[in-house]
């Protein structure tokens, strides 16, 4: 799936930064998002979580009901249009509590593949509100990739919950990759509404406290975030490196391009 801040294009820079022996460690991601790190590694053991219940349910459906999800996406692909997009978006928001999981997963993926820039943005009521994108031929149903994803996800425990749950679940020797909503580089650059409650500086500080606690526990930790003074100050006692990331979402075309991001490690 497309995801704001997804790490697919950064994996060539991040992979050399993984800890020695990572292939023997349990892979843990508390902000799984588009899952680029997980799907690039396809580890033998994993714990994936996110606070977005619709995203988590979609992964669970791909894991356990992938053929039903594929059938749903084939229907969406056959009827795709701008008008159909808004019909599905309305249905998606109205059937939050009633649609079968695989049906809803099909809608989630369809909207993800056809909405503006692959954004997942919700309003204060939790309703998905991203407009339709402008795509000539969006890849709505990639059956082979969905089946491969299903095989990978069968090795993972998938949980809906916050990063603070790791204080209960993480074990010494786990590899934990944190990819939280980024601290804005300016007051006008914020995009933290992937969940209806956003992600504040207090949340960033709480995340640092969890990171420090897991460091003491003996976990191997990697965290990505914006290269801003606030984040550097939070993690000043850990190892901080820089990667160059493409910024694809900006209201001004000249605001897109390569930007610095930090990678914080405790090894």
HUDARA-V933092 format. One record per residue. N is the residue number from 1. RES is the residue in one small letter. SS is DSSP state (~ for helix, > for strand, _ for the rest). PSI is psi in whole degrees, -180 to 180 (none if undefined). OMEGA is omega in radians with two decimals (999 if undefined). Layout:
BEGIN
((N | RES | SS | PSI | OMEGA) (N | RES | SS | PSI | OMEGA))
END
This chain:
BEGIN
((1 | x | _ | 151 | 2.99) (2 | x | _ | 144 | 3.13) (3 | x | _ | 135 | 3.11) (4 | x | _ | 128 | -3.11) (5 | x | _ | 9 | 3.13) (6 | x | _ | 146 | -2.98) (7 | x | _ | 14 | -3.12) (8 | x | ~ | -45 | -3.10) (9 | x | ~ | -11 | -3.11) (10 | x | ~ | -4 | -3.01) (11 | x | ~ | -31 | 3.12) (12 | x | ~ | -26 | 3.08) (13 | x | ~ | -33 | -3.08) (14 | x | ~ | -34 | -3.06) (15 | x | ~ | -43 | 3.11) (16 | x | ~ | -13 | -3.13) (17 | x | ~ | -4 | 3.13) (18 | x | _ | 151 | -3.09) (19 | x | _ | 149 | 3.05) (20 | x | _ | 138 | 3.13) (21 | x | _ | 14 | -3.07) (22 | x | ~ | -27 | -3.11) (23 | x | ~ | -18 | 3.12) (24 | x | ~ | -5 | -3.08) (25 | x | _ | 154 | 2.96) (26 | x | _ | 134 | -3.12) (27 | x | > | 126 | -3.10) (28 | x | > | 127 | 3.07) (29 | x | > | 111 | 3.14) (30 | x | _ | -5 | 3.03) (31 | x | _ | 69 | -2.90) (32 | x | _ | -35 | 3.11) (33 | x | _ | -128 | 3.13) (34 | x | _ | -6 | 3.02) (35 | x | _ | 26 | -3.06) (36 | x | ~ | -43 | -3.14) (37 | x | ~ | -46 | -3.13) (38 | x | ~ | -48 | -3.07) (39 | x | ~ | -27 | 3.06) (40 | x | ~ | -35 | -3.06) (41 | x | ~ | -32 | -3.02) (42 | x | _ | 62 | -3.09) (43 | x | _ | 162 | -3.13) (44 | x | _ | -26 | 3.12) (45 | x | _ | 138 | -3.11) (46 | x | > | 154 | 2.96) (47 | x | > | 116 | -3.12) (48 | x | > | 135 | 3.14) (49 | x | > | 163 | 3.10) (50 | x | > | 156 | 3.09) (51 | x | _ | -9 | -3.13) (52 | x | _ | 105 | -3.05) (53 | x | ~ | -30 | 3.13) (54 | x | ~ | -39 | 3.07) (55 | x | ~ | -46 | -3.13) (56 | x | ~ | -44 | 3.13) (57 | x | ~ | -34 | 3.10) (58 | x | ~ | -45 | 3.10) (59 | x | ~ | -39 | 3.11) (60 | x | ~ | -39 | 3.11) (61 | x | ~ | -41 | 3.09) (62 | x | ~ | -39 | -3.14) (63 | x | ~ | -44 | -2.94) (64 | x | ~ | -20 | -3.05) (65 | x | _ | 45 | -2.97) (66 | x | ~ | -35 | -3.11) (67 | x | ~ | -34 | 3.08) (68 | x | ~ | -42 | 3.10) (69 | x | ~ | -43 | 3.12) (70 | x | ~ | -43 | 3.12) (71 | x | ~ | -42 | 3.11) (72 | x | ~ | -42 | -3.11) (73 | x | ~ | -33 | 3.07) (74 | x | ~ | -38 | 3.08) (75 | x | ~ | -46 | 3.12) (76 | x | ~ | -41 | -3.14) (77 | x | ~ | -42 | -3.08) (78 | x | ~ | -26 | -3.06) (79 | x | _ | 13 | -3.02) (80 | x | _ | 134 | 3.00) (81 | x | _ | 171 | 3.10) (82 | x | ~ | -41 | 3.12) (83 | x | ~ | -42 | 3.13) (84 | x | ~ | -37 | 3.11) (85 | x | ~ | -49 | -3.08) (86 | x | ~ | -29 | 3.03) (87 | x | ~ | -44 | -3.14) (88 | x | ~ | -39 | 3.12) (89 | x | ~ | -43 | 3.10) (90 | x | ~ | -46 | 3.14) (91 | x | ~ | -41 | 3.13) (92 | x | ~ | -45 | -3.13) (93 | x | ~ | -31 | -3.09) (94 | x | ~ | -21 | -3.05) (95 | x | _ | 28 | -3.09) (96 | x | _ | -39 | -3.05) (97 | x | _ | -3 | -3.00) (98 | x | _ | -27 | -3.07) (99 | x | _ | 140 | 3.03) (100 | x | _ | 149 | -3.02) (101 | x | ~ | -46 | -3.09) (102 | x | ~ | -34 | 3.09) (103 | x | ~ | -46 | 3.12) (104 | x | ~ | -37 | 3.08) (105 | x | ~ | -39 | 3.08) (106 | x | ~ | -42 | 3.10) (107 | x | ~ | -42 | -3.13) (108 | x | ~ | -49 | -3.11) (109 | x | ~ | -41 | 3.10) (110 | x | ~ | -48 | 3.13) (111 | x | ~ | -39 | 3.13) (112 | x | ~ | -39 | -3.08) (113 | x | ~ | -18 | -3.02) (114 | x | ~ | -5 | 3.14) (115 | x | > | 172 | -3.13) (116 | x | ~ | 117 | 3.05) (117 | x | ~ | 18 | -3.14) (118 | x | ~ | 21 | 3.14) (119 | x | _ | 145 | 2.89) (120 | x | _ | 101 | -3.09) (121 | x | _ | 136 | 3.13) (122 | x | > | 155 | 3.08) (123 | x | _ | -176 | -3.09) (124 | x | _ | -23 | 3.11) (125 | x | _ | 0 | -3.14) (126 | x | _ | 8 | -3.13) (127 | x | _ | 134 | 3.11) (128 | x | > | 128 | -2.99) (129 | x | _ | 25 | -3.13) (130 | x | _ | 135 | 3.12) (131 | x | _ | 168 | 3.12) (132 | x | > | 146 | 3.05) (133 | x | _ | 176 | 3.13) (134 | x | _ | 91 | -3.11) (135 | x | _ | 136 | 3.12) (136 | x | _ | -41 | -3.08) (137 | x | _ | 70 | -3.11) (138 | x | _ | 143 | 3.14) (139 | x | _ | 86 | -3.02) (140 | x | _ | -38 | -3.10) (141 | x | _ | 102 | 3.08) (142 | x | _ | 84 | -3.00) (143 | x | ~ | -41 | -3.11) (144 | x | ~ | -42 | -3.13) (145 | x | ~ | -36 | 3.10) (146 | x | ~ | -41 | 3.13) (147 | x | ~ | -39 | 3.08) (148 | x | ~ | -40 | 3.09) (149 | x | ~ | -40 | 3.12) (150 | x | ~ | -43 | 3.12) (151 | x | ~ | -42 | 3.13) (152 | x | ~ | -41 | -3.08) (153 | x | ~ | -20 | 3.11) (154 | x | _ | -17 | 3.11) (155 | x | _ | 5 | -3.05) (156 | x | > | 145 | 2.90) (157 | x | > | 127 | -3.06) (158 | x | > | 123 | -2.97) (159 | x | > | 142 | 2.97) (160 | x | > | 115 | -3.11) (161 | x | _ | 170 | -3.10) (162 | x | _ | 168 | -3.11) (163 | x | ~ | -27 | -3.12) (164 | x | ~ | -19 | 3.09) (165 | x | ~ | -20 | -3.14) (166 | x | ~ | -24 | 3.10) (167 | x | ~ | -23 | 3.10) (168 | x | ~ | -33 | -2.94) (169 | x | ~ | -27 | -3.05) (170 | x | _ | 146 | -3.08) (171 | x | _ | 152 | 3.04) (172 | x | _ | 136 | -3.14) (173 | x | _ | -9 | 3.05) (174 | x | _ | 148 | 2.92) (175 | x | > | 119 | -3.09) (176 | x | > | 122 | 3.08) (177 | x | > | 118 | 3.12) (178 | x | > | 125 | 3.06) (179 | x | _ | 69 | -3.02) (180 | x | _ | 170 | 2.92) (181 | x | _ | 132 | -3.02) (182 | x | _ | 147 | 2.97) (183 | x | _ | 129 | -3.12) (184 | x | _ | 144 | 3.10) (185 | x | _ | -13 | 3.05) (186 | x | _ | 170 | -3.12) (187 | x | _ | -22 | -3.11) (188 | x | _ | 2 | -3.05) (189 | x | _ | 10 | -3.00) (190 | x | _ | 130 | 2.86) (191 | x | _ | 92 | -3.11) (192 | x | _ | 14 | -3.01) (193 | x | _ | 34 | 3.05) (194 | x | _ | -25 | 2.98) (195 | x | _ | 154 | -2.95) (196 | x | _ | -21 | -3.10) (197 | x | _ | -1 | 3.10) (198 | x | _ | -166 | -3.11) (199 | x | _ | 110 | -2.99) (200 | x | _ | 177 | 3.04) (201 | x | ~ | -31 | 3.04) (202 | x | ~ | -38 | 3.08) (203 | x | ~ | -41 | 3.10) (204 | x | ~ | -40 | 3.13) (205 | x | ~ | -40 | 3.09) (206 | x | ~ | -38 | 3.10) (207 | x | ~ | -42 | 3.09) (208 | x | ~ | -39 | 3.13) (209 | x | ~ | -40 | 3.08) (210 | x | ~ | -42 | 3.10) (211 | x | ~ | -47 | -3.13) (212 | x | ~ | -39 | 3.13) (213 | x | ~ | -40 | 3.13) (214 | x | ~ | -29 | 3.04) (215 | x | ~ | -46 | 3.12) (216 | x | ~ | -28 | -3.11) (217 | x | ~ | -20 | -3.13) (218 | x | _ | 19 | 3.05) (219 | x | _ | 154 | 3.00) (220 | x | > | 126 | -2.93) (221 | x | > | 138 | 3.01) (222 | x | > | 136 | -3.12) (223 | x | > | 137 | 3.05) (224 | x | > | 144 | 3.07) (225 | x | > | 179 | 3.10) (226 | x | > | 150 | 3.04) (227 | x | _ | 81 | 3.13) (228 | x | _ | 155 | -3.09) (229 | x | ~ | -38 | -3.11) (230 | x | ~ | -45 | -3.13) (231 | x | ~ | -41 | 3.11) (232 | x | ~ | -39 | 3.11) (233 | x | ~ | -41 | -3.13) (234 | x | ~ | -40 | -3.00) (235 | x | _ | 28 | -3.00) (236 | x | _ | -25 | -3.08) (237 | x | _ | 2 | 3.11) (238 | x | _ | 172 | 3.13) (239 | x | > | 127 | -3.10) (240 | x | > | 123 | 3.06) (241 | x | > | 169 | -3.10) (242 | x | > | 137 | 2.93) (243 | x | > | 158 | 3.12) (244 | x | > | 120 | -3.03) (245 | x | > | 145 | 3.06) (246 | x | > | 130 | 3.07) (247 | x | > | 113 | -3.03) (248 | x | _ | -19 | -3.05) (249 | x | _ | 112 | 3.08) (250 | x | _ | 142 | -3.11) (251 | x | _ | -22 | 3.13) (252 | x | _ | 131 | -3.10) (253 | x | ~ | -36 | -3.13) (254 | x | ~ | -1 | 3.06) (255 | x | ~ | 1 | 3.11) (256 | x | _ | 157 | -3.14) (257 | x | > | -158 | -3.11) (258 | x | > | 134 | 3.09) (259 | x | > | 160 | 3.08) (260 | x | > | 139 | 2.96) (261 | x | > | 152 | 3.09) (262 | x | > | 149 | 2.97) (263 | x | > | 117 | -3.07) (264 | x | > | 127 | 3.14) (265 | x | > | 153 | 3.08) (266 | x | _ | 21 | 3.12) (267 | x | _ | none | 999))
END
